[in-house]
Amino acid sequence: MHLGFDPPSAEVVCLALRHAILPKEYSGAYELQQSWGTYGIPQYLYTDSGKDFKSQHIEQVATELGIVCCLRRKPSDGGIVERPFGTFNSELFSTLPGYTGSDVSKRPAQAEEQACITLLQLEKLLVRNRSGSL
């Protein structure tokens, strides 16, 4: 994962890939109950057809690392990519102040006023959730 305010790009994808590959080490401020033991170079990189994934830079990085890039052919192939987002949405994001959801008719009127989480706070929540400590 990579959190930030930059728009999607090959560089942002590479930062997320870097995080995936390297061992995860977090300070005590993250209040983890267990370590995040998943790391290493993946065999495959499953993506949609966004231009940030089809760039020459991503191809070069994948080739150098021996990763096979797999672009999904149709929307129904997206489960492996989309499922984690659905889980984060239903189990984490929906519990945060200012959450709006995707249904405009169900959005709280004061959602924007209630939105008060920093990027660092969000990262800590995601890391705790991913490592099973939320």
Protein Blocks (a to p, Z undefined) as FASTA:
>chain_A
ZZdfbdcdfklmmmmmmmmmpccdddfklopabdcfbgcjdfbdcddfbfklmpmklmmm
mmmnopacdddfbfklmmmmmmmmmmmmmmmmmmpghiabjblklpcfklmmmpccdfkl
mmmmmmmmmnopZZ
